[in-house]
Amino acid sequence: MRRTARERRVLGLWSAACLALFLVLGLLWVGDLSLQWPVLVVPVVWALVAARPRRAEPARPD
């Protein structure tokens, strides 16, 4: 089953948000947020890639 562009976008944003949450919790637990904040760029880039507009896919016959 193929996902629609909307479903892929939502899944990408959801996974970026989960990654950001886990990274922040990990940094607060074992790291130093003032020194290691650049690692939070990863979920931001992930979200930007997930939210970018996609080309419409041609309809496929079933």
C-alpha positions as CSV (number, residue, x, y, z in Angstrom):
1,M,0.0,0.0,0.0
2,R,1.5,3.3,-1.1
3,R,1.1,6.4,1.1
4,T,-0.2,9.7,-0.2
5,A,2.0,12.8,-0.2
6,R,0.0,14.1,2.8
7,E,0.5,10.9,4.8
8,R,4.2,10.9,4.0
9,R,4.5,14.6,5.1
10,V,2.6,13.9,8.4
11,L,4.8,10.8,9.1
12,G,8.0,12.8,8.4
13,L,6.9,15.6,10.7
14,W,5.8,13.2,13.4
15,S,9.2,11.4,13.3
16,A,11.1,14.7,13.3
17,A,9.1,15.8,16.4
18,C,9.8,12.5,18.1
19,L,13.5,12.7,17.3
20,A,13.6,16.3,18.6
21,L,11.9,15.2,21.8
22,F,14.3,12.3,22.4
23,L,17.3,14.4,21.6
24,V,16.2,17.2,24.1
25,L,15.5,14.6,26.8
26,G,18.8,12.9,26.2
27,L,20.7,16.2,26.3
28,L,19.0,17.3,29.5
29,W,19.6,13.9,31.1
30,V,23.3,13.2,30.2
31,G,24.5,16.1,28.1
32,D,25.0,19.9,28.4
33,L,22.4,21.7,26.3
34,S,24.5,24.9,26.2
35,L,27.3,23.0,24.4
36,Q,25.5,20.4,22.4
37,W,22.5,22.4,21.1
38,P,23.7,22.1,17.4
39,V,22.6,18.4,17.4
40,L,19.0,19.8,17.4
41,V,19.6,21.0,13.9
42,V,19.1,17.4,12.7
43,P,15.3,17.2,13.5
44,V,14.8,20.8,12.1
45,V,16.4,19.8,8.8
46,W,14.3,16.5,8.9
47,A,11.1,18.5,9.3
48,L,12.0,20.9,6.6
49,V,12.6,18.1,4.2
50,A,9.4,16.4,5.2
51,A,7.3,19.6,4.8
52,R,8.7,20.5,1.4
53,P,6.2,20.5,-1.5
54,R,6.1,17.4,-3.5
55,R,5.3,16.9,-7.1
56,A,1.9,15.3,-7.8
57,E,2.2,11.6,-8.6
58,P,0.5,10.4,-11.8
59,A,-2.6,8.2,-11.2
60,R,-1.9,4.6,-11.5
61,P,-4.5,2.1,-12.7
62,D,-5.3,-0.6,-10.2
